[in-house]
Amino acid sequence: MILRQDSKRNRRAAFTLMEMLVVVAIIVALAGIGGYFLLGQLATTQRDSAKLQARGPLTNAAKTYYIRHNTWPQSLQQLLQADNKGAAILEDPDALRDPWGGQFQYDPSGAMNGGRKPDIWAVDPKDGTKCGNWSENQ
C-alpha cells in the first residue's frame, strides 16, 4: 500500500493570529482617522448652527420686540417675559442657549451691525471665536 501525502490537504485552512492582528490594526487606524475628521466637522456644524440661530429666530424675536415697543430689548431675557402688549415673544428659555450649552450674548447698541440691529452671538469655548448675526465682511 502506497501512502501518498496530499500536499493540498495539509495546507492551513485558517488565518494566523498575526494576520488577524494586522487586519484589526488597519481597521482601528482607519476608524481613528475617520473619527478625527468627523469631530472636526462637528465643531464646524456647531458654529454654523450658532450663526443660524443668532441670525434667524433670535434676531427676528428682537425685531418683533422692536415693533411692539419701538425700542430694542435691553437683554435677551426680555424676550421671554409677557407684557401688556401681548404674550412673550419667546416661550422656551432653551431658545437662548447656544449649541455648546451656554447663553447667547447680546448688545443692543449693535456695534457689529452698524447700529441697524442688535448684536447677538455665541462664543465657541474651544477657541473663543464669536459666531453672530453680523456679516463676515464687517
HELIX and SHEET records of a PDB file:
HELIX    1   1 LEU A   17  GLN A   53  1                                  37    
HELIX    2   2 ALA A   54  LEU A   58  3                                   5    
HELIX    3   3 THR A   59  HIS A   69  1                                  11    
HELIX    4   4 LEU A   76  LEU A   80  5                                   5    
HELIX    5   5 PRO A   93  LEU A   96  5                                   4    
HELIX    6   6 ALA A  111  ASN A  113  5                                   3    
SHEET    1   A 3 GLN A 105  ASP A 107  0                                        
SHEET    2   A 3 ASP A 119  VAL A 123 -1                                        
SHEET    3   A 3 LYS A 130  GLY A 132 -1                                        
END                                                                             
